Amino acid sequence: MKGNSSVICIGELIIDFFCTDIGVDLVRGKNFEKQAGGAPANVCATIEKLGGTSVFSGKVGDDPFGHFLKNTLDEINVDTSMLVLDDHHPTTLAFVSLKENGERDFVFNRGADAHLSEEELDKEKLKAAGILHFGSATALLEGSFQLTYLNTIRSAHNDGKFISFDPNYRGNLWEGRESAFVDLCKEVIGLADFVKVSDEELRMISGMENTSRGVQVLHQLGAKTVAVTLGKKGTLISNGNDQETISSIDVTSIDSTGAGDAFVGAMLFQLSKEEEPKKVLEDFEQLKKITMFSNKVGAIVCTKVGAISAIPTMEEVV
């Protein structure tokens, strides 16, 4: 039987200005390329490109950048009916360059995404959705959106909704406040059915260097299923009873931007086709197959430049 295929992704939709000058910081960089950014938007795009149905919920400025972002999602058929255009705050912008030592120089000008209120959410669509994904890099930062985000998660949990969570830690945004980030993540993890973390995030949140022990900490917090992305090694998947590292495919990586989001989107695309996605998580053999497919989608994204533009269609995956 076909499940409730609608997946709502809540969070930021921003402009990323990437410096195309090689090996310089933002002081010396002169040339920048404008791209659509935001992890939840990448997840939505993946679901759509694979043939699913996704809805993006967030806020951008009612300005040229905001309209560019809306058009970008509209062009790939992401439902933008829950995207709010704000005439009081500009679209959030991020400026990034890659320095000679490989480190990123990063400036973040936060705008409209910080101001999404609960009143601006379509409560009926939230109730009708099969899966709610919370994978915002900015939502847990201080601001009115933080309360909107947390209250929406709590309400969805109380309603028995399938909740997906990706912490999407960005060190530039949390410098000096890492403990606050960890505390907020622990609450959300305790309410989630599916949690995707990087190995760095796992160590940070669990306090464990050993991956298996770290995963157990997340289960003890309340997470039903945990996926730890391990780059070329694949993904460690655990449903609390069984645990296994699922290998990925060999690719020549050019740009890993958005690979983790594509992995999440592929997982949620497959789960959204199920009548009871929570029960699928209990079937470890099926969970492994879903993870294997998602690894492949994430790996393919690494072979191209860009996030949304690199996401494959179903024909490219199979």
C-alpha positions in Angstrom: 0.0 0.0 0.0 1.1 3.5 -0.8 1.8 5.7 2.3 1.1 9.4 2.9 3.8 10.6 0.5 4.0 14.3 1.7 7.2 15.3 3.5 7.4 18.7 5.0 10.9 20.1 5.6 11.1 23.1 8.0 14.0 25.5 8.2 16.2 27.9 6.3 16.3 28.8 2.7 19.2 31.1 2.1 21.6 32.6 -0.5 25.1 31.1 -0.5 27.7 33.4 -2.2 30.7 31.2 -3.0 33.9 33.0 -3.7 35.2 31.6 -7.0 38.7 33.0 -6.5 41.1 30.2 -5.5 42.8 30.2 -2.1 41.8 33.6 -0.7 39.8 34.8 2.3 36.8 37.1 2.0 38.9 40.2 2.4 40.7 39.5 -0.8 37.9 37.6 -2.7 36.3 39.6 -5.5 34.2 37.1 -7.5 31.2 35.3 -6.1 28.7 32.9 -7.4 25.1 33.0 -6.1 23.5 29.7 -5.2 20.4 28.5 -3.4 21.3 27.1 0.0 19.8 25.7 3.1 19.8 22.0 4.2 16.0 21.5 4.5 15.6 22.9 0.9 18.2 20.4 -0.3 16.2 17.6 1.3 13.1 18.8 -0.4 14.9 18.9 -3.7 16.2 15.4 -3.4 12.7 14.0 -2.6 11.2 15.7 -5.6 14.0 14.7 -8.0 13.6 11.1 -7.0 9.9 11.3 -7.7 8.4 12.1 -4.3 6.3 14.9 -2.9 7.9 17.6 -0.6 6.8 20.8 1.0 9.2 23.5 2.1 8.3 25.6 5.2 10.4 28.7 6.0 10.8 32.4 5.4 12.7 34.5 3.0 12.7 38.2 2.3 10.3 39.7 -0.2 13.2 40.8 -2.3 15.1 39.7 -5.4 17.0 37.0 -3.5 13.9 35.7 -1.9 12.2 35.4 -5.3 15.2 33.7 -6.8 15.0 31.1 -4.0 11.3 30.5 -4.5 11.7 30.2 -8.2 14.6 27.7 -7.7 12.3 25.4 -5.6 9.3 26.0 -7.9 11.3 24.9 -11.0 11.9 21.4 -9.5 8.3 21.2 -8.3 8.9 21.6 -4.5 5.6 22.8 -2.9 6.4 26.4 -1.7 2.9 27.1 -0.4 4.4 27.2 3.2 7.2 29.6 2.2 6.6 33.0 3.7 7.8 36.2 1.9 8.8 38.7 4.6 8.6 42.5 3.7 10.3 43.5 7.0 13.5 41.4 6.9 15.8 40.6 4.0 16.7 37.2 2.8 19.5 35.5 4.8 22.9 35.6 3.1 26.1 33.5 3.6 29.4 34.4 2.1 32.0 31.6 1.9 35.6 31.3 0.5 38.1 28.5 0.7 41.5 29.7 2.0 44.9 28.3 1.0 45.0 26.1 4.1 41.7 24.4 3.2 39.7 26.3 5.9 36.6 28.2 5.1 36.2 31.9 5.6 32.6 32.4 6.5 30.4 35.5 7.1 26.7 35.0 7.9 24.1 37.8 7.5 21.0 36.4 9.1 17.7 37.8 8.0 14.1 36.6 7.4 14.6 32.9 8.3 15.0 33.9 12.0 11.6 35.3 12.2 9.2 32.5 11.2 6.4 32.5 13.7 4.0 29.7 14.7 1.1 31.8 13.4 2.6 31.7 9.9 2.7 27.9 9.8 -0.1 26.1 8.0 -1.3 23.8 10.8 -3.6 21.8 8.6 -0.8 20.9 6.2 1.4 19.9 9.2 -1.3 17.6 10.4 -1.8 16.1 7.0 1.9 15.4 6.3 3.2 11.9 6.5 6.7 12.9 7.6 8.1 16.1 9.2 11.8 16.8 8.7 13.7 19.2 11.0 17.2 19.6 9.5 17.9 23.3 9.9 21.4 24.6 10.5 20.0 27.9 11.9 16.7 27.1 13.6 18.2 26.3 17.0 20.0 29.7 17.1 18.5 32.3 19.4 15.5 34.1 17.9 11.7 33.7 17.4 12.2 30.9 15.0 13.8 28.7 17.7 10.6 28.6 19.7 8.5 28.0 16.5 10.8 25.1 15.6 10.8 23.5 19.0 7.1 23.9 19.6 6.4 22.4 16.2 8.5 19.4 17.0 6.9 18.9 20.4 3.4 19.2 18.8 4.3 16.7 16.0 5.6 14.2 18.6 2.4 14.5 20.6 0.4 13.9 17.5 2.3 10.7 16.7 3.9 12.1 13.6 7.0 10.6 12.0 9.8 13.0 13.0 13.2 13.2 11.2 16.1 15.3 12.6 19.5 16.3 11.4 21.4 18.6 13.7 23.4 20.2 10.8 26.0 21.6 13.1 27.9 24.6 11.8 30.8 25.6 14.0 30.9 29.1 12.6 27.4 29.7 14.0 27.9 28.2 17.4 31.4 29.3 18.4 31.5 29.6 22.2 28.0 28.3 22.6 28.5 24.6 21.7 27.0 23.4 25.0 23.8 25.2 24.3 23.6 23.5 20.8 24.2 20.1 22.4 21.4 20.7 25.0 18.9 21.7 22.3 19.8 18.8 20.1 19.4 16.3 23.0 15.7 17.4 23.5 14.9 17.1 19.8 16.7 13.7 19.5 14.5 12.4 22.3 11.4 13.1 20.2 12.7 11.8 16.8 12.0 8.6 15.0 15.0 9.0 12.6 18.2 10.9 13.5 21.0 11.5 11.0 24.3 12.7 12.4 27.9 13.0 11.1 30.6 11.3 13.2 31.7 14.7 14.4 28.2 15.6 15.6 27.8 12.1 17.2 31.0 12.7 19.3 29.9 16.2 20.2 26.4 15.3 21.3 27.0 11.9 22.9 30.4 12.8 24.5 31.6 9.4 23.3 34.7 8.8 21.0 33.5 5.2 20.2 30.8 5.3 17.5 28.8 2.4 18.7 28.7 3.8 22.2 27.7 7.2 20.9 24.8 5.7 19.0 23.6 4.0 22.1 23.6 7.3 23.9 21.3 8.7 21.2 19.0 5.7 21.6 18.9 6.3 25.4 17.9 9.9 24.8 14.9 8.5 22.8 15.9 8.3 19.1 14.3 5.3 17.4 16.7 5.0 14.5 20.2 6.5 14.1 22.2 7.0 10.9 25.8 8.1 11.3 27.3 9.2 8.0 31.0 8.1 7.7 32.0 9.5 4.3 33.7 6.9 2.1 33.2 4.3 4.7 29.4 4.5 4.3 26.7 4.8 7.0 26.3 3.2 10.3 22.6 2.4 10.8 21.0 1.4 14.1 17.4 0.8 15.2 18.3 0.1 18.8 18.3 -3.7 18.3 20.6 -4.1 15.4 23.5 -2.1 14.1 25.6 -2.3 11.0 27.8 -0.2 8.7 26.4 -0.1 5.2 29.1 0.5 2.6 28.8 3.2 -0.1 29.8 3.1 -3.7 33.2 4.2 -4.9 33.2 7.6 -6.6 35.7 10.4 -7.4 34.5 13.1 -5.1 34.6 16.6 -6.5 32.3 18.5 -4.1 30.6 17.0 -1.1 28.3 19.9 -0.6 24.7 18.7 0.1 25.7 15.0 0.1 24.3 14.5 3.7 21.1 16.3 2.8 20.7 14.1 -0.3 21.2 11.0 1.9 18.4 12.2 4.2 16.2 13.1 1.3 16.6 9.6 -0.2 15.8 8.0 3.1 12.7 10.1 3.6 11.6 9.6 0.0 11.6 5.8 0.5 10.0 5.9 3.9 7.2 8.3 2.6 6.1 5.5 0.2 5.3 3.2 3.2 1.9 3.0 4.8 3.6 2.8 8.3 7.1 4.2 8.1 7.8 3.7 11.8 7.3 0.0 11.4 9.8 -0.1 8.5 12.5 1.2 10.9 11.9 -1.9 13.0 12.6 -4.2 10.0 16.4 -4.1 9.9 16.8 -5.9 6.6 14.5 -3.4 4.9 16.3 -0.6 6.7 19.6 -1.7 5.3 18.2 -1.7 1.8 16.9 1.8 2.2 20.2 2.9 3.6 22.2 1.3 0.7 20.1 3.3 -1.8 20.5 6.5 0.1 24.3 6.0 0.3 24.3 5.8 -3.5 22.3 9.0 -3.9 24.7 10.9 -1.5 27.7 9.5 -3.3 26.4 10.6 -6.7 26.0 14.2 -5.4 29.7 14.2 -4.5 30.6 13.7 -8.2 29.2 17.1 -9.3 29.6 20.7 -8.2 26.7 22.3 -6.3 24.0 21.1 -4.0 20.6 21.1 -5.7 22.0 20.9 -9.2 24.0 17.8 -8.3 21.1 15.8 -7.0 20.3 12.8 -9.3 17.0 11.6 -10.6 15.8 8.1 -10.0 16.9 7.1 -13.5 20.5 8.2 -12.7 20.5 6.2 -9.4 19.1 2.9 -10.6 
